[in-house]
């Protein structure tokens, strides 16, 4: 169960019908779900898994917003920010909040910088007072300093250049402003297929799917992610580059329809400081229903992860094609 929600449950005075939680955390304790329904607490989240977890707990559609944060809907609300791991992203969210409120609360797990939130936002706050420390989390009451300028996510974007294209990433997106070594290996060693449908699963900025589309414009490309900032980044890159693609939210393959000739993925394997293999295990199990008869799954893995062994639980072939710089690229085919 998520410690941040457990920490907030210690402060029922903060949980009212005027409260909006802003953040991403999908692991809901039962007591938290009950409090949210009873008190009619609202949520704004950029994470699809978090939105679906709140829905599963019985929270109404009116209480939920999945997508980029909507500042106008945060006005006159008591805001609790679930501190994200990426500090640049967290500071961007604080900049946005300073336009709509003078005060907010921040709850942060200590392993994501919870003990040093006051230092991280020193330039953006008039005061940052620690009000509680429990459940390996810290709760802060913050008086914000207005930046005087409305948030413009595009101004906070960074770009990475690959094959004469500049891929833009918004704050909080994996690979923000850089090309990670695993993705680079896949793109450098795997050519675009000659025809068919491709899926970039967990697309981030869309760099894999759009690069393949750029190499062969006849491909029909689909890009998906759970993160609204990633989806917006991919949409912007698709339009800027004139590379048409279907871009949609999906938790793994859950909301993906149809079959593909190639599925590409560089799946996450960390949740905070913990190693998390759930995405990859589900991917191998579910991909069989979404590949054509001769289809292939190309996946990037950290060198120490036994993905090829897990893949053989659902496929006959799983071969390491490239291995360098701490990463490996695996081609999986022939579902059982």
C-alpha positions in Angstrom: 0.0 0.0 0.0 1.2 3.5 -0.7 2.8 5.2 2.2 1.9 8.7 1.0 -1.8 8.0 1.3 -1.3 6.4 4.7 0.5 9.5 5.8 -2.4 11.7 4.7 -4.9 9.6 6.5 -3.2 10.8 9.7 -4.6 14.3 8.9 -8.4 14.0 8.3 -8.7 17.8 8.6 -7.0 18.1 5.2 -9.4 15.7 3.6 -12.6 17.6 2.6 -14.8 18.2 -0.3 -12.7 21.2 -1.2 -9.5 19.1 -1.5 -7.8 18.1 -4.8 -5.0 15.7 -4.8 -2.5 16.3 -7.6 -0.1 13.5 -8.4 0.5 9.9 -9.5 0.2 7.0 -7.1 -1.9 4.0 -8.0 -1.6 1.8 -4.9 -4.6 2.8 -2.8 -5.1 1.6 0.8 -8.7 0.6 1.5 -9.0 3.3 4.1 -7.9 5.9 1.6 -10.5 4.8 -1.0 -13.2 5.0 1.7 -12.1 8.5 2.7 -12.0 9.8 -0.9 -15.6 8.6 -1.5 -16.9 9.8 1.8 -15.3 13.2 1.6 -15.7 13.7 -2.2 -12.0 14.4 -2.7 -11.0 15.2 -6.3 -7.9 14.0 -8.2 -5.9 15.4 -11.0 -3.4 12.9 -12.4 -1.2 12.5 -15.5 -0.9 8.8 -14.8 -3.5 6.4 -16.2 -2.9 3.7 -13.7 -3.6 6.2 -10.9 -6.8 7.3 -12.5 -8.0 3.7 -13.1 -7.2 2.8 -9.5 -9.3 5.7 -8.2 -12.1 4.6 -10.5 -11.9 1.0 -9.3 -12.2 2.3 -5.8 -15.6 3.8 -6.7 -14.6 7.4 -7.2 -16.9 9.2 -9.6 -15.9 10.5 -13.0 -16.7 14.0 -11.8 -13.9 13.7 -9.2 -11.3 12.6 -11.6 -9.2 14.3 -14.3 -6.6 12.3 -16.3 -4.3 14.4 -18.5 -2.1 17.4 -18.2 -3.0 19.4 -15.0 -5.8 21.9 -15.4 -4.8 25.0 -13.4 -8.3 26.6 -13.7 -9.8 23.7 -11.9 -7.4 24.0 -9.1 -8.4 27.6 -8.2 -10.0 27.9 -4.7 -9.1 24.3 -3.9 -7.1 22.9 -1.0 -4.3 21.2 -3.0 -2.2 18.3 -1.9 0.7 17.5 -4.2 2.1 14.0 -4.3 5.8 14.8 -4.8 7.1 13.1 -7.9 10.6 11.6 -8.1 11.9 13.9 -10.8 12.8 17.2 -9.2 12.6 19.3 -12.3 9.1 18.0 -12.9 8.2 18.7 -9.3 9.4 22.3 -9.5 7.4 22.7 -12.7 4.3 21.6 -10.9 5.1 24.0 -8.1 5.4 26.8 -10.6 2.0 25.9 -12.0 0.4 25.8 -8.5 1.8 29.2 -7.7 -0.4 30.7 -10.3 -3.6 29.5 -8.7 -3.0 29.3 -5.0 -0.8 30.8 -2.3 -0.7 27.7 -0.2 -0.6 23.9 -0.6 0.5 20.8 1.1 3.2 18.4 -0.2 3.5 14.8 0.8 6.6 12.9 -0.3 8.1 9.5 0.3 11.5 9.9 1.9 13.1 7.7 -0.7 12.0 10.2 -3.4 13.4 13.3 -1.6 10.7 13.8 1.0 13.1 15.0 3.7 14.5 17.7 1.5 11.4 19.2 -0.2 12.0 22.5 1.6 15.5 22.7 0.0 14.2 21.7 -3.5 11.6 24.5 -3.6 13.5 27.1 -1.6 13.4 29.6 -4.5 9.7 29.0 -5.1 8.3 29.3 -1.6 8.1 31.9 1.2 7.9 29.1 3.8 7.9 25.4 3.8 7.1 23.9 7.2 7.3 20.2 8.1 4.0 19.3 9.7 4.5 15.5 10.0 6.9 12.7 9.5 5.5 9.2 9.4 5.1 6.0 7.3 8.5 6.9 5.7 7.0 10.1 4.3 7.1 13.8 5.1 4.2 16.2 5.0 5.0 19.9 4.3 2.8 23.0 4.5 3.9 25.4 1.8 3.4 29.1 1.2 4.2 29.7 -2.4 6.0 32.6 -4.1 4.1 33.6 -7.3 6.4 33.4 -10.3 4.2 36.0 -12.1 4.1 34.0 -15.2 1.6 31.3 -16.2 3.0 27.9 -16.8 3.9 27.0 -20.4 4.9 23.4 -20.6 6.4 23.9 -24.1 8.9 26.4 -22.6 10.0 23.7 -20.2 10.5 21.0 -22.9 13.8 19.7 -23.8 14.8 18.0 -27.0 17.1 15.3 -28.2 18.3 15.0 -31.8 18.4 11.7 -33.6 18.6 11.0 -37.4 18.1 14.7 -38.2 15.0 15.0 -36.1 14.5 16.9 -32.8 12.4 14.9 -30.4 10.8 17.1 -27.8 10.0 15.9 -24.3 7.9 17.6 -21.7 8.9 17.6 -18.0 8.5 14.2 -16.2 8.8 12.2 -19.4 11.4 9.3 -19.5 14.5 10.5 -21.3 13.7 14.2 -20.7 16.2 15.9 -23.0 18.4 12.8 -23.6 18.4 9.5 -25.5 18.9 6.7 -23.0 21.5 4.0 -23.9 19.0 1.2 -24.2 16.7 3.0 -26.7 19.8 4.1 -28.6 20.9 0.5 -29.0 17.6 -0.6 -30.4 17.4 2.3 -32.9 21.0 1.9 -34.0 20.8 -1.9 -34.7 17.1 -2.6 -35.6 15.9 -1.4 -39.1 12.4 -0.4 -39.8 10.2 -3.2 -41.2 9.3 -3.2 -44.8 5.6 -3.1 -44.2 2.8 -3.5 -41.7 1.6 -2.2 -38.4 4.0 -1.3 -35.6 3.3 -0.5 -31.9 5.6 1.6 -29.7 4.5 0.5 -26.2 5.5 2.9 -23.4 6.4 5.3 -26.1 7.6 8.3 -24.0 8.4 11.0 -26.6 7.6 8.6 -29.4 11.2 8.3 -30.5 11.1 4.6 -31.4 7.8 4.5 -33.2 8.3 7.8 -35.0 11.8 7.0 -36.0 10.6 3.8 -37.6 7.8 5.6 -39.3 10.3 8.2 -40.6 12.5 5.4 -42.0 9.5 3.8 -43.7 6.5 6.2 -44.1 4.3 3.4 -45.3 4.1 1.8 -41.9 1.0 2.2 -39.8 2.2 3.3 -36.4 0.5 3.3 -33.0 2.1 4.8 -29.9 0.9 4.4 -26.4 1.8 5.2 -22.8 0.3 5.6 -19.3 1.7 9.1 -18.9 -0.2 12.1 -20.2 3.0 14.2 -20.5 4.5 11.4 -22.7 1.4 11.2 -24.8 1.4 15.0 -25.4 5.1 14.9 -26.2 4.5 12.1 -28.8 1.5 14.0 -30.3 3.6 17.2 -30.6 6.5 15.3 -32.2 4.1 13.5 -34.6 2.6 16.8 -35.8 5.9 18.7 -36.0 7.6 15.9 -38.0 4.6 15.2 -40.2 4.6 11.6 -39.2 1.1 10.3 -38.8 0.4 7.9 -35.9 -2.4 6.8 -33.6 -1.5 7.9 -30.1 -3.5 6.7 -27.2 -3.3 6.0 -23.4 -3.0 2.3 -22.4 -1.7 0.5 -19.4 0.4 -2.0 -21.2 -1.7 -3.7 -23.9 -4.9 -3.4 -21.9 -6.5 -0.8 -24.2 -4.8 -1.8 -27.4 -6.9 -3.3 -30.2 -5.8 -5.4 -33.1 -2.6 -7.2 -34.1 0.8 -5.8 -35.0 3.7 -7.0 -37.1 6.2 -5.5 -34.7 5.9 -4.3 -31.1 8.7 -2.2 -29.7 9.1 -1.5 -26.0 11.7 -0.2 -23.5 9.7 -1.1 -20.4 10.2 0.5 -17.0 11.7 -1.7 -14.3 11.8 0.7 -11.4 9.2 1.9 -9.0 10.9 4.4 -6.7 14.0 2.4 -5.5 12.3 -0.9 -6.0 12.8 -3.2 -9.0 9.4 -3.9 -10.6 9.0 -6.6 -13.2 5.3 -6.5 -13.6 5.1 -4.6 -16.8 7.5 -6.9 -18.6 5.9 -10.1 -17.3 2.5 -8.9 -18.4 3.9 -7.8 -21.8 5.2 -11.3 -22.6 1.9 -12.8 -21.6 -0.3 -10.4 -23.4 1.7 -9.8 -26.5 0.7 -13.2 -28.0 -2.8 -11.8 -28.6 -1.5 -8.7 -30.3 1.1 -10.0 -32.7 0.5 -11.4 -36.2 1.5 -15.0 -37.0 5.0 -13.9 -38.0 5.1 -10.9 -35.7 8.0 -9.9 -33.4 8.4 -8.2 -30.1 11.6 -6.1 -29.8 12.3 -5.2 -26.2 15.1 -3.3 -24.4 16.3 -4.7 -21.1 18.9 -3.9 -18.5 21.6 -6.5 -18.9 21.0 -8.2 -15.5 17.3 -8.8 -16.1 16.3 -12.3 -17.3 13.7 -11.1 -19.8 14.6 -13.7 -22.4 13.9 -16.5 -19.9 10.5 -15.0 -19.0 9.7 -14.5 -22.7 10.2 -18.2 -23.3 7.2 -18.9 -21.0 5.0 -17.5 -23.7 7.2 -17.6 -26.9 9.3 -20.3 -28.5 12.0 -17.9 -29.6 13.7 -15.2 -27.5 17.2 -14.2 -28.7 19.6 -11.5 -27.5 20.5 -9.5 -30.7 22.7 -6.8 -29.2 24.3 -6.4 -25.8 26.5 -3.4 -24.8 26.7 -0.5 -22.3 24.7 -2.4 -19.7 21.7 -3.1 -21.9 20.5 -5.8 -24.3 18.0 -5.8 -27.2 15.9 -9.0 -27.3 13.8 -10.2 -30.3 10.9 -12.4 -29.2 8.8 -14.4 -31.7 6.7 -17.6 -32.3 4.1 -17.4 -29.6 3.3 -20.8 -28.0 
